[in-house]
Amino acid sequence: MNKNLCTATGNSLCVFITVSHNRPEKTIESLLSLIDSIKISNISAYKVILFDHSDNEDTSNLVKNRSLDVKIVKGSSDLYWSLSMHYAIKHVKLYYSSAKSLVVFNDDVVFNKDAVENLTNSFVFNDNCVLVGTVIDKYTRGVSYGGLIKREGVLGDLSFKHASLGVVTSCDTLNMNMALIPFKIIKKYGNIDPFYFHSLGDVDYGLMLKRNNVRILSLSKHVGFCSRNNIDNTWKDSSLNRFHRLKLMQGRKGLNYKQRY
């Protein structure tokens, strides 16, 4: 192991959190792969928490029926990713304040067997670092989400490229499809800003940490598989007319102008 790195969790509690909304099959597949990965890792104390914001009981019931070692917290169905994750982290701060570290993940990621082991065995010893796990597309093998680096020579603060695989990379911010955050950082710098509904909450949080000299490192090896979100019937769908796309863009799942600028 690199002399500048050490185990993230050891015998301390590591809390894993995700949020779900009306895609029970994907959520179950993600949880199963995560738990398999945890079981072969060095973690001795962990808690997996699912914050279910579905507008029905399908996801919660399926998780219960599979007897998964997962705590379910029901939330409001009108919340989207960023705001859901804000309340999830708030819950963890309230009920698991003694935890050593927090792993945030998306419920559509299928994790590699060694994902958790790689994440928790690559942690900077001073607890002033966030580790980002990169996820790739199952078919194209291209990077879908992970650490983000500002593009040189491009106007604007929100133009990024993904960190490359093969080497540990220092980043400017991140996608939280899988990220390990020391609880000391959360206690010191707070939560995802509830100003954001769906997108940009994780990116904004990473930028805030970076401004406070917290290191954001992307792992050299991908941790699992996840495709980019389908753009059909979204503001990115070029088959829709411009007026409809602009309307979608300003919606909660779009790229709201006020939230971006």
N, C-alpha and C positions, 0 to 999 in steps of 0.2 A: 504494500500500500504506500502511496505517496506520503512522504514524511510530513507534508503540510495538511494532510487530510486525516480524519478519524471517524469512527462510527457515530452516526447521528443519534441513535436512540439508546443502545445498550439495554439496560433493565428499566428504562423510563417509559412511561406511557406515550404511545404514538397514536394519534387520532386521525382516522381517514374519513373524509366527508365528501359527499356528492349530493347533487340535487336532481330530481327527475320530474318529467312532465309528459305523461301519456305515451310512453314508449316502453311498456313493461318487458318485452322480449329483449330489447337491447340492454335495458338496465340489469336484468337477471344475468345475461351473458357477461357483462362487465363486472358485476359483483363476484360471480363465480371465478373469473380469471384473476381478479384481485386477491381474493381469499386464498386461492391456490398459491399465488405468488408470495403472500405474507407467510404462509405455513412453511415454506422452505427458506425463509429469510432468517436473519439474526434477531428479529424482533420477538421479545418474550412477553410484552404487554401491549395490547392494542385494542382499539375500539373502532368499529366501522359503523358509520351513521349515515342513513339515507334520509334526506329531507324530501319527502314526496309532496310535490305541488300539483299532482294530477287532479283532474276534475271528476275522477271516479276512484274506486277502491281497487282497481285491477292490479296496479303495481304493488301496492302494499300487501294485498292478499297473496299474490304469487310469491313474493319474498317470504311471507310467513309459511306458505305451503311447502316451500323448499327447505324449510328449517335452517335457513342461513343464519350465521352468527352476525346478524346485522340489527342495529337498533333503528326503528322507523319513527320519524317525527313528521307528523302531518302538518302541511302548511296550506296557504291560500292558493287557489288555482289561477289567480290573476297575476301572479308574480312570474317574472322571466329570469334569465340566468343570473345576471349581476345582482339584482335585488334579492333573489332567492339565496344566493351565496352569501350576501351580506348578513341575512338573518341566520343562516347556518353557522357562520363564524361567530356571530353574537351568541348563539346557543352554546357553542363549545366554550367560549370564554366564560360563560356563566356557570356551566356544569362540569367543565373539565379543565379548570384553571391550573391544575398541577401538572398538566401534560408537558412533555418535553418538546414535542414537535407535532405539527399538523401537516397532513398530506391532503391536498385538494385535488380532486380528479373529476373528469367528465364521465357521465354514465353511458357513453357510447364508445368508450375505449375498451378494446380487448387487449389485456396485458400479457406480455411475455412472462414466462415462468420466473425469470431472474430479474424482473422489473423492480420489485421492492428491494431486493438484495443490492442491486446496483445503486439504487437511489440512496439507501440508508448507509451504505459503506463508502460513500463518496462525499462526506459532509465536512465542510471547513470547520476546523476546531473552535473558532472564536464565536460561533453562533451568530455571526453577522453576515450570513449568506443564505440566499434562496437557491435551491437546486431545481432545475427545470428538466422534466423528462420529455423528450421529443417523441411524437407519434407520427407514423407514416401511413400512407395509403396502401392498402393490402395489395392492390393490383399494379399501380404505377410505381410503387416503392419510393415515391417522392414525399418530402416532408409536408405534413398537413398542418401541424401546430407544434409550437415549442418556444424556445427562446427567440427574442426579436432584437434586431440590430438596426439602428437608424441608417437610412440610405444616405450616402455622402452626396452632396451637391443637389439635393432635392428640396424644394421649398416646402415649408410646413413641418409640423412637429410629429405628424402621424403617418409617415412613410417609412415602412420597415421591411426588412428581408429576414427570412428565417436563418437561424444559426445552422451552420453545416454540421453534419455528423462526422465522426472520426477523430475529433479532438474536443476536449473540454473548452467551451467558448464563453468569454465574458460578454454579457448582453446588456441592452439598455432597458428592456422590459420583457414581458412574457405573456403567453397564453397559458391559462391554468388548466390545461387538459390533464396534466399531472405535475404537481409542484410540491416540494417539501419546504415548509416554512417553520423555522424555529419559533416556539411560542414566545420567546423573549422579544422577537421582532413584532409579533402581533400585539403584545402588551405595551410595547414602547411606541409603535407607530399607528396602531389602530387597525381598522377594518376596511374592506372595500367600501367606497363612498356610495351611500344609498341614492345619490343623485342619478346613478345609471340604472336603467331598466334591464337591458339584455346584454348588448355588446359593450366593449370598452372598459368595463369595470376592472377587469384583471389588468389590462394594459395601463390604465391610469394608476392602479395600485403599484405596479412595477415601476413606473416612472417616478412616483412619489418616493418609493424606497431608494431608487437610484440617486435621487436628489439628496437623500440623507445618508449617502455613502454606504448603503447596503449592497453587497455584491450579488449579482444575479448570474449564475453559471448554468449553462446548458450542458448536459451530459454528452459524452462522446458516442454513446450507443443508444438507439431508439428503445423505448420502453414498451411499445405496443402498437396497435393498429387502430386507425380512425380516419375515415374519409372526410373531406371537406363537406360542409352542409350543402344540400341540394338547393340550387338557386331558383328552381321553378316557382313561379308565382311570388317571387320576392322582388325587391327593388332592383336587384341585379339582373332580372330576367329581361333580356332585350326583345323578347317577343311581345311584351306588354307596351302599351302606349306611354309616352313620356309623362303625361299628367298622372296616370295611375302609379307609375314608378316613383314619382316625386312624393305622392301621397303615402306610399308604402315606406319610402325612405324616412319620412318624418314620424312614422309609427314607432311603437315600442320595440319592435324587432328590427327596425331599420337603422340608419346611420343618422340619428337625430342631430340636426344642425346645432341646437343649443348644447347638447351633450358633447359634441365633437369640438366645439369652439368656445 
